[in-house]
Amino acid sequence: MRYTAVAAAAGALALALATSATAQNVVSFDLSRGIPGIRGGPPPTAPLSKRDFHAGPINNNITGGGYYVDVLVGTPGQKVTMVLDTGSSDAWFISYQADLCTSRSLQRTYGDTCGPTYNPSKSSTYALKVRNGFNITYLDGSDASGSYITDDLQINGVTIKSLQMGLATQVVRGVGVLGVGFPENEAAVVKYPNIIDELANQGFINSKAFSLYLNDRRATTGTLLFGGIDKSKFIGPLHTLPILKQPTGYTHYGVVMSSLSTTYSNGTKVPVSSTLAGAILDSGTTLSYLPDDIATPLFEELGVYTDYQTSGYSMIDCEYLNSEPDLVVTFGFGNGQASGGNQFTISVPVTELVLDLLGGYSRITAGAPFDNVCLFGIQSSGGGFGGSAGTNETVDVTLLGDTFLRSAYVVYDLDHHQVGMAQANLNATGDSDITELTSAGSELPSVTGVSAQQTSSTREATTTTTGTRTSGTTSPTGSETSSGGDGAQNTGSSSPSPSGNAAASLKGGGGTGAFAVAAVAGLFSALGGVLFML
């Protein structure tokens, strides 16, 4: 999602709330993650394949970081790296002449260097489309600009001919972006067929739809599937929600979030909020953001500490990394708008929301009421993050980023303006069971996944801590039990991770100003540089 669209999206979502098995034509990426400090990725394995089923790698460079895809652009193909982003709609990559690639001063300023770049003079299929017509800005104040071009883009054997893309010559991050949102949200003045449109137009898929399975925080595999649904990757029925329409049309994957609660290991359920909120599902945002009136009671329930003095980020006791998997935050959706008029929930284990990425950054962690400080995977958006660098603008909106999406299986259907959602079957080991999607009919098909979680989610702890609730507060204390080791099923491939990157400045929470550049660079590097990429 571009920064200029965020405030409009928030208001429009509120307005919308007030008024409102054999796959032949699918294209798939195997998702793989190499996680420094936890484990290296597995040796490369053969890509998942079926007739007309194509796979390619997407890499995650650290726990909580962005999801990356390597593609080939041009003839012959030149490898470029892009961040997968459901919150924006342009595909763009970096020119070999980009300022960040050639200036050591900029590299020091932004804490990043360029990944693989593209040279148009080496492609026989390159064509200039709009000179200096590409300009996009993200919520962290970072931007990219250059020209629109057309060239062939290859995703693991599938070649999309003459796709319009941005070629960036001025950047602050070292990789490009693969935006898979609605064309209405493109940065171009004149809208154009983007990658989803062209996959359908050129006959590779039969519906402008895709499904996303990120898997859990420590897993090494996941899947992006264009044109299909993999029933082996989720539990129970796939619930459908209408995408909220804005005055300018369909621009973001916004749906109704109807409730939030916590559930403890003893079965106690504590309601946190029943406020209706328009929530944007965005894989390009590392963390998740809730309006202050929803986030505050959740923070109080889990003992989350917000560092108002320096960083603005909300922290949690790292001991929650050892909590039992049935200590969860439950997100409710629907309010009668779900399929069949039923509401449904997605449960996110608290262990998925504890990001151990702050070690060594004392300026960020000082003042916390616990010794082991971790970043909490949910933050407040009420005055909590800002607009373009040098401005005092803030945006109060619900963004459900990777920390939420890893626990959900999500189908994004642009043809029918629907989102399908179910509880993810984490670390699934069974064979894929793919249903091809078509543009026929008026809605997503009624499909059901597996009956129950097939494997345990990956765990790192040798002790298990039970979250307990006493006198309205929560403490991660309990008894020790033996646990298994890391139970991840390593079935994907791993490749070197793109460098982390940082915006030069980022608004802190509570209007407390920007991070020191060094602190920002360190935290952004740890998070993969996509804290606020929308």
C-alpha positions in Angstrom: 0.0 0.0 0.0 1.4 3.4 -0.9 1.6 6.0 1.8 -0.7 8.4 -0.1 -3.5 5.8 -0.1 -3.3 4.8 3.6 -5.4 7.6 5.2 -8.0 7.4 2.4 -8.1 3.6 2.9 -8.7 3.9 6.6 -11.6 6.3 6.1 -13.1 4.4 3.3 -12.9 1.1 5.3 -14.8 2.8 8.1 -17.4 4.1 5.6 -17.7 0.6 4.1 -18.3 -0.8 7.6 -21.1 1.6 8.2 -22.8 0.6 4.9 -22.0 -2.6 4.8 -8.2 -31.5 -6.8 -6.3 -31.7 -10.1 -4.8 -28.3 -10.8 -4.1 -27.5 -14.4 -4.0 -23.7 -14.6 -2.2 -22.6 -11.4 1.2 -21.0 -10.9 2.9 -21.7 -7.5 6.0 -20.5 -5.6 7.5 -22.7 -2.9 8.2 -20.3 0.0 11.5 -20.9 1.8 13.0 -19.1 4.7 16.6 -18.9 5.8 16.7 -17.5 9.4 20.0 -16.2 10.7 20.5 -17.0 14.4 18.0 -19.8 14.4 19.1 -22.2 11.7 20.2 -22.2 8.1 17.8 -23.3 5.5 17.7 -26.8 4.3 19.6 -28.1 1.2 17.8 -27.3 -2.0 15.2 -29.8 -3.0 13.2 -30.5 -6.1 10.4 -28.0 -6.6 6.8 -29.2 -6.1 5.4 -29.9 -9.5 2.4 -31.2 -11.3 1.2 -30.9 -14.8 1.1 -27.1 -15.6 2.0 -26.5 -11.9 5.1 -24.3 -11.5 7.1 -23.6 -8.4 9.8 -21.1 -7.5 11.6 -19.9 -4.3 10.5 -17.1 -2.0 12.9 -16.4 0.8 12.4 -14.9 4.3 15.6 -13.5 5.7 14.8 -13.6 9.4 12.0 -14.3 11.9 9.4 -11.6 11.3 11.0 -10.4 8.1 9.6 -9.9 4.6 8.9 -12.6 2.1 11.2 -12.5 -0.9 10.9 -13.9 -4.4 13.6 -14.3 -7.0 12.5 -13.9 -10.6 14.1 -13.5 -14.0 13.5 -10.4 -16.0 14.4 -9.9 -19.7 15.9 -12.0 -22.5 18.1 -13.6 -21.4 16.7 -13.5 -17.9 18.4 -11.4 -15.3 17.8 -12.5 -11.7 16.2 -9.8 -9.4 14.9 -10.0 -5.9 11.5 -8.6 -4.8 9.5 -8.4 -1.6 6.0 -10.0 -1.9 3.4 -7.4 -1.0 -0.4 -7.8 -1.0 -0.7 -4.1 0.0 0.6 -2.6 -3.2 0.1 -3.3 -6.8 3.3 -2.4 -8.8 6.1 -4.8 -9.6 9.4 -3.0 -9.6 13.1 -3.8 -9.3 16.3 -1.9 -9.2 18.4 -0.6 -12.0 22.1 -1.3 -12.0 22.6 2.4 -12.2 20.4 3.1 -9.1 21.8 5.7 -6.6 21.9 3.3 -3.7 24.0 0.8 -5.7 26.7 3.4 -6.6 26.8 5.6 -3.6 28.6 4.5 -0.4 27.3 7.5 1.4 23.7 6.5 0.7 24.5 2.9 1.7 25.8 4.2 5.1 22.7 6.5 5.5 20.2 3.8 4.8 22.1 0.8 6.1 21.6 -1.2 3.0 23.2 -2.2 -0.3 21.7 -3.3 -3.5 20.7 -6.9 -4.2 20.6 -8.2 -7.8 20.0 -5.5 -10.3 18.7 -5.2 -13.9 20.5 -3.8 -16.9 18.0 -3.0 -19.8 20.8 -2.9 -22.4 21.3 -6.6 -21.8 17.7 -7.5 -22.6 16.4 -7.9 -26.2 12.8 -7.7 -25.0 13.1 -4.5 -23.0 11.0 -1.4 -24.0 10.7 1.9 -22.3 7.0 2.6 -21.4 6.9 5.9 -19.4 10.1 7.8 -18.8 10.3 9.1 -15.2 6.7 7.9 -14.7 7.3 5.6 -11.7 7.2 7.1 -8.2 6.0 5.2 -5.1 6.2 6.0 -1.4 5.8 3.7 1.6 4.7 4.3 5.2 8.3 4.3 6.6 9.0 7.3 4.5 11.0 5.3 2.0 10.4 5.7 -1.7 11.5 4.5 -5.1 11.4 6.3 -8.4 12.4 5.8 -12.0 10.6 4.8 -15.2 8.0 2.3 -16.3 9.2 -0.3 -18.7 7.9 -3.5 -20.3 9.8 -6.7 -20.4 9.3 -10.5 -20.0 9.2 -11.8 -16.4 9.8 -15.4 -15.7 8.6 -17.1 -12.5 10.1 -20.6 -12.4 9.4 -21.6 -16.0 6.3 -19.4 -16.6 7.2 -16.4 -18.8 4.8 -13.4 -18.7 5.4 -11.5 -21.9 5.8 -7.7 -22.0 4.7 -7.1 -18.4 4.7 -3.4 -17.3 7.0 -2.9 -14.3 8.9 -0.1 -12.5 12.6 0.3 -13.0 13.9 2.2 -10.1 16.9 4.5 -10.3 16.4 6.2 -6.9 15.8 3.9 -3.9 16.5 3.5 -0.2 16.0 -0.2 0.1 18.1 -2.9 -1.6 15.4 -5.0 -3.2 12.3 -4.3 -5.3 8.7 -5.2 -4.6 6.3 -7.7 -6.2 2.9 -6.0 -5.6 -0.1 -8.3 -6.0 -2.9 -5.8 -5.2 -5.7 -4.3 -7.2 -4.6 -2.3 -10.3 -6.5 0.6 -8.9 -3.8 1.0 -6.3 -0.9 1.2 -8.8 1.4 4.2 -8.6 0.9 4.9 -12.3 -1.3 7.8 -13.5 -2.7 5.6 -16.2 -3.6 2.2 -14.7 -2.3 -0.9 -16.5 -2.6 -4.7 -16.3 -0.3 -5.9 -13.5 1.1 -9.4 -12.8 -2.2 -10.9 -11.7 -4.0 -9.5 -14.7 -1.4 -10.8 -17.1 -1.2 -14.2 -15.6 -4.9 -14.5 -16.4 -4.8 -12.6 -19.8 -2.0 -14.9 -21.0 -3.8 -18.1 -20.0 -1.6 -19.2 -17.1 -4.5 -19.1 -14.6 -8.3 -19.0 -15.0 -9.1 -16.6 -12.2 -7.5 -13.4 -11.0 -7.0 -15.0 -7.6 -4.2 -16.3 -5.4 -3.7 -18.0 -2.1 -1.0 -17.3 0.5 0.3 -19.8 3.1 3.3 -18.3 5.0 3.5 -21.1 7.6 4.7 -20.4 11.2 7.3 -18.1 12.5 10.1 -20.7 12.5 9.1 -22.7 9.5 11.2 -22.8 6.4 8.5 -23.4 3.8 5.3 -21.8 2.6 3.4 -21.3 -0.6 2.1 -18.5 -2.9 -0.4 -20.1 -5.3 -1.8 -18.1 -8.2 -5.2 -19.4 -9.5 -5.8 -22.1 -6.9 -6.5 -23.2 -3.4 -4.5 -25.9 -1.6 -6.8 -27.7 0.7 -4.0 -29.5 2.5 -2.8 -26.2 3.9 -5.8 -25.2 6.1 -8.1 -26.6 8.7 -11.9 -26.8 8.3 -14.1 -24.8 5.9 -12.8 -21.8 4.0 -14.8 -18.8 5.1 -15.5 -16.0 2.7 -15.7 -12.3 3.3 -16.5 -9.5 1.0 -13.7 -7.1 0.3 -14.7 -3.7 1.5 -15.2 -1.3 -1.4 -13.9 2.2 -1.2 -15.3 5.3 -2.9 -12.6 5.0 -5.6 -13.3 1.3 -6.1 -11.5 -1.8 -4.9 -8.0 -0.8 -3.9 -7.0 -2.8 -0.9 -7.7 -6.2 0.6 -9.9 -4.8 3.4 -12.3 -7.0 5.4 -14.4 -6.7 8.6 -12.6 -7.6 11.8 -15.4 -8.0 14.4 -13.7 -9.0 17.7 -10.4 -9.7 19.5 -9.9 -11.9 22.6 -7.3 -13.9 24.4 -7.6 -17.5 25.4 -5.4 -19.1 28.1 -4.1 -22.6 28.5 -6.7 -23.3 31.2 -9.5 -22.5 28.7 -10.2 -19.0 30.1 -11.3 -16.6 27.3 -11.0 -12.9 27.9 -12.8 -10.5 25.5 -10.5 -7.6 24.5 -12.6 -5.8 21.9 -15.9 -6.2 20.0 -15.3 -3.0 18.0 -15.9 -3.4 14.3 -12.8 -2.5 12.3 -11.9 -2.4 8.7 -8.7 -4.5 8.5 -6.2 -4.5 5.6 -4.5 -7.9 5.0 -1.0 -7.0 4.0 2.0 -9.4 3.6 4.3 -6.4 3.0 3.9 -5.3 6.6 6.1 -7.2 9.0 4.1 -6.6 12.2 0.4 -6.1 12.7 -1.2 -2.8 13.8 -4.4 -2.2 15.7 -6.1 1.1 16.6 -5.2 2.3 20.1 -8.6 1.6 21.6 -8.2 -2.1 20.6 -4.4 -2.4 21.1 -4.3 -0.9 24.6 -6.5 -3.5 26.4 -4.7 -6.3 24.6 -1.3 -4.9 25.8 -2.7 -4.7 29.4 -3.9 -8.3 29.2 -0.5 -9.6 28.2 1.7 -7.3 30.1 3.1 -5.6 27.0 5.3 -2.6 27.6 5.4 0.4 25.2 8.7 2.4 25.0 7.3 5.9 24.6 10.6 7.6 25.3 12.8 6.3 22.5 11.4 3.9 19.9 7.6 4.0 20.3 7.5 0.2 19.9 5.7 -2.2 22.2 7.7 -5.0 23.9 6.8 -8.3 25.5 8.7 -10.5 27.9 10.7 -13.0 25.9 9.6 -15.7 28.3 6.4 -15.9 26.2 8.5 -17.6 23.6 8.2 -20.7 25.9 4.4 -20.4 26.4 2.1 -23.2 25.5 0.6 -23.2 21.9 -2.9 -22.9 23.3 -2.2 -19.5 24.8 -3.6 -17.5 21.8 -4.9 -14.2 20.6 -8.1 -14.8 18.7 -9.3 -12.5 15.8 -12.9 -12.6 14.9 -14.2 -11.8 11.4 -17.5 -11.4 9.7 -20.3 -9.6 11.6 -22.8 -11.4 9.4 -20.8 -10.7 6.2 -19.0 -14.1 6.2 -20.3 -16.9 4.0 -23.6 -18.1 5.3 -23.9 -15.1 7.6 -21.6 -16.8 10.1 -18.7 -15.3 12.0 -15.4 -17.1 12.3 -12.1 -16.8 14.1 -8.4 -17.1 13.5 -6.2 -18.0 16.5 -2.7 -16.7 16.6 -0.5 -18.4 19.3 1.3 -15.8 21.4 4.6 -17.6 20.6 4.0 -16.3 17.0 3.9 -12.8 18.3 7.1 -12.7 20.2 10.0 -11.6 18.1 13.4 -12.0 19.7 15.1 -9.4 17.6 16.2 -6.6 20.0 19.3 -8.0 21.6 22.0 -5.4 21.8 19.8 -2.4 21.1 19.8 -0.9 24.6 18.4 2.4 23.4 15.3 0.6 22.4 14.9 -1.8 25.3 15.9 0.4 28.2 13.1 0.9 30.8 11.2 -2.3 30.1 9.8 -4.0 33.3 11.3 -7.4 32.4 14.8 -8.6 31.8 14.4 -10.3 28.5 12.9 -7.9 26.0 11.3 -9.0 22.8 9.4 -7.1 20.2 5.6 -7.7 20.3 4.2 -8.7 16.9 1.2 -6.4 17.4 1.6 -2.7 17.7 -0.7 0.3 18.1 -1.4 2.4 15.0 -3.0 5.2 17.0 -0.3 7.8 16.6 2.1 4.9 16.4 3.6 5.3 13.0 4.1 8.2 10.7 3.9 9.3 7.1 6.5 10.6 4.8 9.9 11.5 6.2 9.9 15.0 7.7 6.2 15.1 8.2 4.1 14.8 11.4 1.3 12.8 9.8 0.1 9.6 11.4 -2.3 7.0 10.4 -4.7 5.1 12.7 -5.7 1.9 10.8 -5.9 -1.8 11.3 -3.2 -3.6 9.4 -2.9 -7.4 9.7 0.6 -8.2 8.6 2.9 -11.2 8.6 2.5 -11.8 12.4 -1.2 -12.5 11.8 -1.0 -14.0 8.3 1.4 -16.8 9.3 -1.5 -18.3 11.3 -4.1 -18.0 8.5 -4.6 -19.4 5.0 -5.8 -16.6 2.9 -7.3 -16.6 -0.6 -7.4 -13.2 -2.4 -10.1 -13.2 -5.1 -10.0 -10.1 -7.3 -12.6 -11.4 -9.7 -15.3 -11.8 -7.1 -14.0 -9.2 -4.7 -13.8 -11.7 -1.9 -11.3 -13.0 0.6 -11.3 -16.6 1.7 -9.8 -17.3 5.1 -9.2 -20.4 7.3 -6.9 -21.5 10.2 -3.6 -22.5 8.7 -2.5 -26.1 8.9 1.0 -25.2 10.1 3.9 -27.3 8.9 1.6 -29.5 6.9 3.4 -32.6 5.6 0.7 -34.2 3.4 0.5 -34.0 -0.4 -1.0 -30.9 -1.9 -4.7 -31.0 -2.7 -5.3 -28.2 -5.1 -8.6 -26.9 -6.4 -8.3 -24.7 -9.5 -10.2 -21.4 -9.3 -12.2 -19.9 -12.2 -13.8 -16.6 -12.7 -17.2 -18.3 -13.3 -20.0 -17.9 -10.7 -20.5 -15.2 -8.2 -18.2 -16.3 -5.4 -15.4 -18.5 -4.2 -16.2 -22.2 -4.2 -17.2 -23.9 -1.0 -14.1 -26.0 0.0 -12.9 -27.6 3.2 -9.4 -28.3 4.3 -8.1 -31.0 6.6 -10.0 -31.9 9.7 -7.3 -31.0 12.3 -3.8 -29.8 12.7 -1.6 -32.5 11.1 1.6 -31.6 12.8 2.8 -29.6 15.7 4.0 -26.1 14.9 7.8 -25.7 15.3 9.0 -25.1 18.8 12.4 -23.9 20.0 12.1 -24.2 23.8 13.3 -26.9 26.1 10.8 -25.8 28.7 7.2 -25.0 28.3 5.7 -22.0 30.1 2.0 -21.8 30.8 0.5 -18.4 30.6 -1.5 -17.6 33.7 -4.0 -14.9 34.4 -4.4 -13.5 37.9 -6.1 -10.3 39.0 -6.5 -9.1 35.5 -2.8 -9.4 34.6 -0.9 -12.1 32.8 2.5 -13.5 33.7 4.5 -16.1 31.7 5.1 -18.4 34.6 4.4 -22.0 35.0 5.8 -25.5 35.3 8.5 -27.1 33.2 7.8 -29.9 30.9 9.9 -31.7 28.3 9.4 -30.6 24.8 10.4 -31.9 21.4 13.1 -30.2 19.4 12.6 -28.1 16.4 9.8 -29.9 14.5 10.0 -28.1 11.3 9.5 -30.0 8.1 12.3 -28.7 5.8 10.9 -29.4 2.3 11.8 -26.2 0.5 15.0 -24.6 -0.8 17.1 -21.9 0.8 19.2 -19.2 -0.7 21.2 -16.3 0.6 19.0 -13.6 2.1 18.8 -10.1 0.8 20.4 -7.5 3.0 18.3 -5.8 5.7 17.6 -2.2 5.0 16.4 0.9 6.9 14.6 4.1 6.3 16.6 7.1 7.5 13.8 8.1 9.9 10.6 6.6 11.3 8.0 8.3 13.5 7.9 6.8 17.0 4.9 5.9 19.0 2.9 8.5 20.9 4.4 11.3 18.7 7.8 11.0 20.4 9.8 11.6 17.3 12.2 9.5 15.2 14.6 6.7 16.1 18.3 7.5 16.1 19.5 6.4 12.7 21.7 3.7 14.1 18.9 2.2 16.1 16.5 2.3 13.1 19.1 0.7 10.9 19.7 -2.1 13.4 16.1 -2.9 14.0 15.1 -2.7 10.3 18.0 -4.9 9.4 16.8 -7.5 11.9 13.3 -7.3 10.6 14.1 -7.5 7.0 13.5 -3.9 6.3 9.7 -4.2 5.7 8.2 -3.0 8.9 5.8 -0.6 7.1 5.8 -1.6 3.5 2.2 -1.3 2.4 
